[in-house]
Amino acid sequence: MPALAGEGGDLLDAVLARRAERARAQQEEYQEQPRRAAEPKRAEREAARPA
């Protein structure tokens, strides 16, 4: 990987940072799935509650 690691590794650092940010975003999306799946049921229960 000499081309990416040359000149202080700036390009390599940028690639790794972009990859880490993408992994972080995917992890957040994965963790949000159960909450989003439960939201319609929560709304139904709330609507069915007596005022």
Rosetta blueprint (number, residue, H / E / L):
1 M L
2 P H
3 A H
4 L H
5 A H
6 G L
7 E H
8 G H
9 G H
10 D H
11 L H
12 L H
13 D H
14 A H
15 V H
16 L H
17 A H
18 R H
19 R H
20 A H
21 E H
22 R H
23 A H
24 R H
25 A H
26 Q H
27 Q H
28 E H
29 E H
30 Y H
31 Q H
32 E H
33 Q H
34 P H
35 R H
36 R H
37 A H
38 A H
39 E H
40 P H
41 K H
42 R H
43 A H
44 E H
45 R H
46 E H
47 A H
48 A H
49 R L
50 P L
51 A L
